[in-house]
Amino acid sequence: MTSPHDLAAETIAGAGSPGMFQHGQNVEPHLFVILGGTGDLSRKKLFPALRRLAAEGRLGNDRALIAVARECDRGDEWFREWALEQLKAAGFSSDDLSDVPAARLFYHAMPESTPELYEDLAKRVKEIEKEYNLPGNRVFYLAIPPSSFAETVELLAESGLTESGGWTRVVLEKPFGRDLVSAQTLNRAVQAHLDEKQVYRIDHYLGKETVQNLLVFRFSNPVFESLWNRDRIESVQITVAESIGIGSRAGYYDKSGAVRDMVQNHAAQLLALIGMEVPGEFHAEAVRYEKLKLLTAVRPVFDDDAVFGQYARGVIEGEPVPGYLEEPGVDPESTTETFAAIKFSIDNWRWQGVPFYVRTGKRLPVGLTQIAVTFRAPPVRIFQAMGAGQVDSNVLYLTLQPDEGFALMIDVKVPGHPFRLRRLPLDFYYRHAFGVIPDAYQTLLLDTLTGDQTLFVHAEEVETSWALFEPLLLMEDQRQVQLYRAGTWGPAAAETLIARDGFQWRHLIPPGQDIEAGEAVG
């Protein structure tokens, strides 16, 4: 595995891509190829995101798109009409879509994954590039099952599709493996045919404006960065809560669980962004190097620092919902965890002794992704002797969804007598300042097209992250999975996990939500 020092050498040598947020630069003429071009990801995320970018004038006029799918009885005209209907379903008006049937949209049937059929695709690609005078810049988006990644990359390379007169970029959706060994195997298979600068491992959480704002918040505001250490911070909590169940994903989820589905990727990336050092400069390799260095400093996680749960029947928003074992397609004897709470310890100068707690789960009371940074309490609490009430630590809440923004909880004096304190927020919400913010896929697709890898996951990050959870995964057949009622915040043992260090779970309830526990504002 490449060390952080090796990655630093790449940075110093000037390898890699432009800095993040450099979206003012033009997108070069290109061909965008989606393998799995008529699947759920394409119609729900990729097509709407690309359409919005096009409407904003971000993609330029010299481009074309090919959707590759298995159905053979379809053609270009069918696909253009189909794409039009999907975009209408995504909320676009007819006026917004008046030019879609005439757009450079193409359909290519590939009923099987064989060398011969990939050679046919290569011919089609060259024909379209020649017809529209495109220079050979290509994006291949693999909107296909992860089990097909290695074979697909090999077939793309063998057919010559990854070699052209321009650049080639291949986008891989998560999950990147299901454990350390499989992640290493996948990385080696991909790297046998592609340079790391051509590989864009996409984690849509990293495309959220508020995730990117974590770096701006820390490194552009020295008032916070000067406090961002073990001397001033007592604990950090990351909550990734979902009120939904598994939906139609039983086939995937029952073989994965909360650790593989959320903690190893989304939560670990948030932990890295919160804990990383200031990069020497703001471009992809420098940021990735600091993230990797932080993940390398995290101790591997064992059972003593983890709690697992599985939701049973309950009530969410007044509606009864089934338990996990009652969901369609789930093995009735399944012990797959739908909830995980984990304590992380970081062995470096900045964070030694500061616990980082992560909890994530399905069928929790509300959908919420939030980071709670608890600062150390005043050394002497002079106002409590006056009967002013409990003086708590200041807490900074960074909310990534659903109401993006931040709130710093502070104590203020209530006017009049007797002498009382009240906890109120100094807050900022994106919707108030900027209105609607871009979808994560808009950001990540534009970054792909401009060659900015800052918000994408490096191969070494993937392997280092999996290594943290290797002890847990090796023991998963023996772990204890506790039931929790849907609509609650997980099993009681999750409270015990954090209470043994003298803490309790914190979350700031989004304005307008009515749920128990946590600080309510708005």
N, C-alpha and C positions, 0 to 999 in steps of 0.2 A: 504494500500500500504506500502511495506517495505521502510523505510527511508534510506538515505545514511548512517546513523550511524549503522543501522542493517546490511547493506551490508559490512560496515567496520569491524563489529564484525566477519562476516564470513571470511574475509580476514585474520584477526589476528589469527583466529582459525586454519588457514592453509587449509581451504576448497578450492576445485577447482582444476585447471589444471596447467600444466607447463607454463612457460613464453613464450611470443611470440618469433618467429624467431628460436625456438629450433627444426629446421627441420632436424638436424643431427641425431636425435634419430630414431630408427627403428620403422616402422609401424608393429604392432603386427598382427599375423594371424587373418583373419576376413572374414566375409561374408557381402557383400554390396548389399542391396536390394533397388531397385528404384521402387516406386509405381508411375505409370505413365511412365513406362520404355521405351515406344516407342514414347513419345510426343516430341514436339519441344525443350523443355529444355534439355531433355536427349540427343537427337541427335546433337544439336548445341553446347551445353556447357559441359554436364557431361561426355559423352563418350570421346570427344577429350581431356578434361582435365585429365581424368583418364588414357587415353592412353599415354599422354605425361609423366605423373608421372611414369607409368610403364616402359616406355622407358628409363627414367633416373635412374631406379633401386630404386625408392623411396618407392614402395609398397610391396616389398618382393615377395616371390614366393608362400607363403601359403595364398591364398585368392580365393574367388569365387564371382561371381556377378549374381544376379537374377533380371531380368526385369519383373515386374508385369504389365500387361495391360489387357484390356477387351476382345480383340479378341480371340476367342476359337479355330479357325482353324489354329493355328500356334504352332510350337514346338521349341525345342532347336536348331536344325540344321537351321531352317528358321531364327531364331534370330541371329545366328552367322554370317550367310551370310548378313543379313540386317545390322548388326553392322559394318561389313566390308565395305559395300557400303557407310554408313554414314561417316565413318572415311576417306574414299577416298574423299568424297565430302568436307570434312573439310580440305583437303590439304595433307593428309598423302600419301606417295608413296606405291606401292605394296611391295617394299622391307621392308618398315617400318612395314607392316601389315602381314608378312608371317606367323606369329604364331597365328593370331586371330582366325581362324576357330577351332584350337585345344585348345584355351584358355578355362578356366573354366567359360563359359558364359551359362546361363540358362534362359529359358522363362517359365513364369507361368501365365496361363490365369485366370482372375478373372472378369467374366462378370458383377458381382454385388458385392456390399459391404454388405455381410451378415456374421453373426457369423460362420455359417457352412463353408463358403468359406475361411474365415480367419483361421479356424482350418485346412483346407486342406493346406493352405500356411505354417502353422506351421509344419505340417508333412513333407512337401517338404524341408523346411529349415533344419530340424533335419536330414533328409536323406542325404542331401548334406554335412552338417557338419560332419556327421559320415563317409561318403565316403572319405572325404579329411582330416579327423582328425583335424578339426577346433575346437578351444576351446570354441566357443559360443560367441565370440566378434562379435557384429552386428551393422551395420549402416542401418537405415531406412530413405531413402531420399524421402520426400513427394513432388514429382514433379506433384502435382495435384492442382485443384482449392482450394484456401484458405477456401472456404465455407465447404470443406470436412475435414479440419484438425481435428476438435474436434472429429467427428465420427470415423475417421481413427485411431487416437491415442487410443480411447476407445476400438476399435476392436483389435488393436494390443495387448493391455494390457489384454483384456479378453481372447484372444486365447493363452496367455502365451508367445507371441513372445518377449516381453520386459523383460522377466525373463530367464536367462540362466546361464551357468557356467562362463561366462565372462562379459564384459561390453556391454551396449546397449546405442546407441546414435541416436536421432531422429532429422533430419534436416527439418526445416520449411522455405519455401520461403516467402518473403514478398508478399502482405501486411499482417501485423499482426493486423487484425481488420480494420474498416473503421471510427471509432471514439473511444472516451474514453470508453464508455460503452461496445461496442463490443470487444475491446481489453482486457478489464478486464474479460469479459465472456470467451473469448478464453483462456486467461492465466489460469483462474481457471479450465477450462475443461482439459487443458493439465497437469496442476500441480496435478490434482486429480489422475493421473496415472504415472507421471514421476517426478523425482527429477530435480531441475533446472540444475544440473550438467549434466543431460542427454539430455538437450534441446539445440539445435544449431539453433538459428534464424538467417538466413543468409541474409545479405545485401551485394550484390556483390561489391558495391562501397568500402566497408571496406577491400576487398581483393586486391585492387589495390596496387601495390608496392609503388606508390607515396603517397597513403593515409597513409600507414604504415610509410613511410618516414617522414610524418609530425611530428611524435613523435620523431624520431631520429634527425630530423632537429632541433627541439626545445630543446630537453633534452640532446643532445650530443654536442651542440654548444653553450656554455654559452654566446658568443658574441651576439647571438640573444635572448636567454632566458632572459638576463639581460635588454633587451629593450622591453620585451613582457608585457607591462602594460600600464595603462592609462596615465602615465607620458610621454611616448615616442610615443605611437600609437594614431593616430587621428581617424581612422575608419578602419573597416574591411568589405570587400565585398566578397560575394561568388556568383559566376555565374555558373549555370548548364544549359548550352544552348544546344539545339538540333536543327539541321537543318531539320530533318525528321518530318513527320506528325505522325498520329496515326497508319498508316498502316492498319493491319487487327484487331486491338485491340479495335474497337469501342464499342463492347459489354462490355468490362471492363472499358475503359477510360471514356466513356460518363457518367458512374455512379460514377466516381472517381474524375477526374480533376487533375490539377497540384499540388494542396496542398497535396492531399492524395498520389498521385503517386510519387512525388519527394521531396517536402519540408519537410513533416513530418518525413521522414526516411533519405534519402540521405543527404539533406542539413542540417538537424538537427544534424546528426552524424558528419558532417564536422565542424559545429559550435562547437560541444562539444570537438572535438579533437584540434581545434585551441585555444579554450578558457580554457580548463581544467588546473588544477594545476599539478605540478610534482607529479607522484605517488610515494609512499614510496618505492616500489620495483616494478620490471617489470614482473608482471604476471597478469593473467586475472582479478581476483577480484580487485586488486589494481587499474588497469586501468579503469575498469567498475565503481568502486566507484567514481573516480574523474570525469568521464563523467557524472554520475548521479548527482553528487553534482553541476556541472556546469549547467546542464539542470534545476535543481531545482531552481537555482538562476535567470533564465530567466523569465522576466515578461510575462504573457499570452498576446497574440496578439489580438488587436481589429481592427475594420474596418479602423480607422483613420491612422493606420500604415501599411495598405495593399492596393495594387492595383491589379486588376484582368483584364485579357485580353483574347480575343479569336481571332485566326488568320483568316483573310479573304484572298481572292485570292491575289497572288503576284508572284514574280519571285525569284528563288533561283538558283545560279550558272548558270544564263542565261536561265533557264527553267521555264515556267509557272507552277504554282502548284495551286490546288483547295483550297478553303476556308474550314474551319472545318465543316461547315454545309453541304458542298457538299461531304464530305467523306462518303464512303459506310457504312451503318449501323448507322449513326448518326441521331438522332432525329432532323428534320429541325427546330424545335423550341427550341433546346437545348441552355441553358445558361451556360453550363459547361466551366470552365476556362481552357485555354491551356497555360496561362502565369500567373505568380504571382510574385510580388515584395513586399517584407516585410521587415520592420525595426524591429530589436530585440534590447532590452535593458537588460543588465545583472546587477543585483544588488549584486555585491560583491566588495571586496576591489580592486581587480586587474583591473576590467573593468568598474567600475562606471563612467558613462558619455561618454563611447566610444560606438558609434552606430555600430551595426552589420547589414549589409544589405544583403538580399538574393534575387536573381532573377533567375527564371527558366522559360523556355518556349519551345514550339515546333515551328517549322518553323521560327527559328531565322537565322541570316545570316550564321552562322557557328556552327558546333558542338564543344563545348568547356566547360570544367570544370576547373575552375580556382579560386583561392583565391587571392585577392589583399589586402595587408596590407599597409596602408598609414601611414607613420610616420609623426610626427609633423614637420612643417616647421622651418627653422632657425629663432630664435627670432629677429635677425636683418639681413636684406638682403643687405649686403654691396656691392655686385657686380651689383645690378640693377642700382645704381646711376652712374655706369660707362658705361651704355648703353649695358650691356652684354646680355640683354634679360631676359625673365621671369625665375626666379629661383623657381622651383616647389619642393614639398615635395619628399623625397625618397619614392619609392614604391617597395615593395617586391611582386613579382608575383609567386605563387606556382601553377604550371599547372599540373593537374591530367590526362587530356587527351585533345587533341590527342598527343601532343608532350611533354611527361612527363619530368618535370624538374623545375628549378626555375630561376628567373632573378631578380636581384636587380638593379633598375634604379638609376643611379647617374649622377651628372653633372660634366663634364670635360671641360677644356679650349681647344678651337680650336686653333691650332698653328697659329702664325702670328698675324697680325693686321687687323681690329680693334679687341679689346678685346671682344670675344664672347664665350658663353658657349654652350655646346651640351649635350643632354641627351643620355647616352649609358648604356647598361646592363653589369653587372657582372653576367654571367649565367653559368648554368650547365644543360645538357640534358642527360637523361639516355641512349638514343640511341648512343650517342657519346662514352660514357664510357663503356657500358655493352652490346650494341647491343639489341637484342630482349629480352624483359622482360616477365616473366611468366604471363599468363592469370590469372585474379582474381580468377576464379573457381579452378585453380590448387592450389593456396595458401589456399583457404578455405577448399577444400576437404582434403588436406594434414593436415591442422589443425584439422579437424574433426577426422581424423584417428589417430592422435597423442594425441587427447584430449586437445587441446589448444583452449580455448574459448575467448581469448583476442579480436579477431576481430568479435565476434558474439554479438548479442544484448540481453541484459538481460531483463527479464520481466518488471522490474521496469523502465528501460530506455524507453521501448515501451509505458508504461502508462504515464510516465512523459512527454514524447514528445507529445502524443495525448492531454494531458491536456493543453499544451501551445496553441493549436489551437481550443480548445473547443469553445471559444467565436465566432471565425470566422465561425466554422461549424454550430453552432446553428442559425446563421443569413444568411446562404448561399442562402436561397430562396429570400432574400431581397437585396443581394449584387448587385452592379453595375459592369457589365462585359463589358469592352470597346473593340472595334474592333481594331486590328492592322494588317497592311499589311504583309503577309508572306514575309520573306526576310529582315525585319526590326527588331530593338531591342525591340519591344513591344510597348504598347500604350504610348502616350506622358505623361500621368499621372505618369508613372514610373519615368520619369525624374524629374517631379515636386516633387514627394515623397522625393527624395534624395536632390534635390536642396534647399528645404526649410531649410535644415541643413547646407547649404553652400557647398555641395559636388556635384560631377558628377560621373556617372558610369565609372568604369575603367576596361579595359581588355587589355591584351597583345596579339596582333594578332600573331598566330602561323606563323613561317617562311614559306614563299611561299603562304600564303593566301592573297587575295586582297579584303578586305572589308573595308568599311568606318567606321570611328570613332574608338577610341582606339589608343594605342601606337603601332606602327609598328616596328618590329625588324626583321632583317634577309632578 
